[in-house]
Amino acid sequence: MSSRGPRGALGRAAFVAGRWLRTSPTVARWLFGVTVERPAEYLLWDLTTLALRRALATHVRDGQAVLEVGTGPVAILSLHLARRPLRVTATEVCPEFVASARAHAARNARSRVGEVAVVQGDLFQNVPERFDVIFINPPYLPEGTYETLARAGAYEGLTPAGARSASSGGPRGDELITRFLAEAPAHLRAGGKVLVGTNPRYLPPARIAEAARARGLRQVALLGRWWNPSRVLVLEPAKNGLTQTSTDSSTRATRSGPSASTPASQSEACRTRSRWSGPRRCKPTTPPAQSSGRSSREPMHPFIVPRGRR
């Protein structure tokens, strides 16, 4: 266990209970409608998977073409989506995960309405077509953190290639998601969306949004629930330099360059009611010369365990 992990009897109990829940076939069936025939040696899902499940229910419409990048050993979200009339494609770079995902797709064939294709490749490799929705639950551990956890036995049951595919996001932790954001726009249909799940403890949403802006994508929503620290960014190709950001508590639009906002637009945002915190109260301000672009830090969760992808 990492030195940053839960400590004490209560912490250890929470760690064990959380791992049991996330490897239980019964829980996977209840949450996602996906059959796993035996207890898994790896985590079937994490809190980011739950956040993505909710976001996909909102942003995916029947009949659309959907792509999951990095589907993992069970393809649990892709198979969950395939219970609807959708055309789902799932990519995975690790050969052992591809074989496992295809086996699970065959096992769940009777419960599917839509189509599922599991493709081996790095990110968008071997996927020439375009999609209405592309989503990813990326590995975002820095390489040093991943190696420390691997030495501590956190990835028992996985081969080194599988463990690295599931957890390591590169030397800083954000290299893989940066490559994904650079390649995703070329695979979107007109009006398409990109959904990125993240745990702010390792990769803050503001960092992803900044990388997305530099690659022609604008954030239009940041989704989450009060009980779940994970968040989902909803991104679209940028148009006319307009950057729009919507969160659970407010919706505001800013145009890049001078005169980023006006008192009227600030007042409108301040009147927006939050689902949990009630109406926002803002002090009168004068228009800033330029927006700082910073956002508040997301809450941390004390008992997040190392993620073994879905």
N, C-alpha and C positions, 0 to 999 in steps of 0.2 A: 504494500500500500504506500502511496506517496506520502511524504512528510506533510504535504498540504491537505491530506485527506482528513476525514472525520476522526476525532479522538475521543477517548473515553468509552464507557460501556454503552451509553445512549447512541453515540456516533457510530460505533461498530454495529449495533443492532440495526440502525437505519441503513447502513451500507449493505448489510446482508439481506435485509428485507427488500431494499430497492433492487438488488441484483436478482433476487428470486422472482420478483414481479416481472422483470424485463427479460427473463429467460423462460418464463412459463408459457407453454403452448395454450393453456386455458385462457390466460389473460390476453394473449395475442389474438385468439379467436374472438374474444369478447370485444376488444377495442377495434380490431381491424377487419374481422370476418375472414381471416386467413388461417388455414389449417397448417400447423406444424406438428408432425407426428410424434416427436419425442422432445424431451427437454433439451434446449440448445446449450452448447458449450460457449456461446457468445451472446451478447445482448441483442435481442430482437428489435428493440426500439429504445428511444430515449426521450427526454422532454422536448427536444427539437422536433422529433418525429410527430409527437402529439400536436405541437404548434402548427406544423405543416399540414397535418390531416385536417385541421379546422380551416386553415387558409385555402386549401384546395377545394374544400366543400363550397366555399364562397366564390372562388375565382375560376373554377372549371365548369363549363356547361356541357351538357350531353351532346354527343356528336363531334366533339373537338378532338384534335390530335395533340397528345401530351407526351413530353419527353422527361424522364427522370435520369439525371446524370449521377452516376455512382450509386447504383441501386443496392449494393451490399449482398450478403449471402442469402437473404430470404425475399428480397424485392417486395417488402411488406407494404409500402405505400403504393407501388405500381399495381400490385394485386388487389389492394383495397379499392383503387380507382377503377379497376377492370370489372368490378361488380356493377358498374354503370355502363351505358352504351357509349364507350370511348375507344379510341385507337391509341394504345399506350405502348411506347417504346422505352426500354430501360437499358442504359449502358453501364458497363463495369469493366475496369482494367484488370482486376485480379482473376486469373483463370479458375481458381477453386471457387470463388464467389459466383462466377458465371455459371459453372456447372450446378452449384447448389440452387441458384435462383431459377434456372431452367427446370430443375427437378420440382421445386415448389410451385412453379407455374403449372406444370403438368398435374401435380397433386391437387391443385385447386381449380382444375378446368371446369368441373361441373357447376361450381358456384359463380362462374364468370359469365357476364353478358357481353363485355367488350373484348377486344383483342389485346394480347400482350406479346411483345417480342423482346427477348433479352439479347443484346448485342455486346460482343467483347470489343473493347477499344478504350483508349485514353480520352476522356471527356467526349468530344463530338466526333471522334474518329469512327469511320465506317457508318456515319449517319448523314447521308447527303440531303435528306428532305428537310422541310421547314415545319414548325409546330405552332399551335395556338398558345400553349403554355409550356414553359420549361422550368423545372424546379430541381433543387439540389439541397441536400443536407450534408454540407462539406466537412471533411476532416479539417480541423483547425488547430490542432496541437502543434506548438513549435517542436522542431526535431529534437531538441535537447530534452524537453518534457516527455516526449514519446519514448526516447531511449531510456530515461530514468524509470518510467512505468514498465517498460518491457523487461528491464533487469529485475524489477520487483515482482514479476510474474503476473502483471495485470492482464496479459493477453494469453493466458493459458487456454489451450484448445485451438488456437489459431496458429497457422504457419507464420514465419516472419513476414512473408509477402502480404498475407492477408491482414496481419496486424498493422503493418505500415499503411496499406491501402485504406484501412478503416479509421486511422487516427492521425497520421502525420500530414500536416498541411504544408510542409516545407521548412526551411531553416527558421523563418520567423512565424510560421503558422498561417500566413495569408497568401503564399505564392500560388497554391492551387486555385483558390477562389479568384485571384487576380487573373489567371489564365482563363478561367471559366467566363468571367465577365467580359473579357476581350473577345472571346469567340462566340458568345451567345447571340448577339444581335444578328449575325449572319444566318442564324437558323430559326429566326422568328418569322411568322406570317404577319401580314398587315394587321395591326391591332393586337399583336401578341404581347404576352407578359412573361416576366421572369420572376420566380419566387425563390428567395434564398433564406434558408433557416440558419439561425446562429444562436450559440450560447454566449451572452455578453461577457461571461467570466473569462473566456478565451479570445473572442473576436467581437468587439463592440460593433453594433449596427452602424454607427457613424463612420467607422473605418471602412466598412463595406460600401456605404453610400458614397463616400468620397472617391473610392476606386471606381465605382460604377459611373459617376459623373465624368471622370477622366476618359471613359471608354464609350461614351455616347448613350448612357442609360440614365434615366432620372427616377428617383424614388417617388412613388405616388402614395404609398401607404406603409406603415409600420404596425404590424399586428401582434397582439399578445394578450394574455390574461393575467390577472393579478397574482394568481397562484403558481404560475409557470414563468420562470425567469427567461426562458427561451423566447426569441422574437423571430418574425418572418418579415423580410423586406419584400415589397412588391415593386418591381421595376418595369419601366417601359422605355422604348427608344425616345430620346429627347427630341423635342420639336421646337423650332424657332427660339432656342435658347432659354425656354421656360423651364424652371425647376419647381416642381410642386411636391410638397411633402404632406402626408396625412398620417396622423397617429390616432391611438385610441382616445386621446384627450383633446385634440385640436386638429384643425385643417387650415393650412396657410399656404399661400403661393408667393414666391419671390422671383424676381427677374434678375438675372446676373447683370452685374455692372452697377453704376451709380443708382441712387434712389431705389434701394432694395425694397422699401415698404413705406406705407403711409399710415397716419393715425387711424384713418377709417378702416383699413384692412386689419390693423392691430385690434381695434375695438371689436370687429366682427369675429376675429379668432378668440378674443377673450370672452365673448358671449357664448361660445360653443360649450355645451355641457358634456362632461366626462361621464362615462358609464359608472365609475366607482367613486370619483373624487368630487362630484358635483360641479357647479359652474366655476369657471376659472375667474380669478380676480387679478386684474392687471393695473399697474400704476400708469397714469398718463405719461407718455414719453414723446420726445421729438424724434422725427425721422433720422435714423442713423445714416452716416455717410456711406457705410458699406456693411453688409451682414457679416458677422463673424463666422457663421457656418458651423458653430459648435453645438453640440447637443448634450443633454445631461447623461450621466452614466446610468446604465441599466442596473437593476438590483442583482446582487449575487445570491446564489443559493448554496448553503453550507454543506449540502450532502450530495452534490453532483459527483457521480462516479465517472471514471474514464470511459469515454464512449466507445463501444465496439459497434460499428455501424449497423443500425436497424436489425 
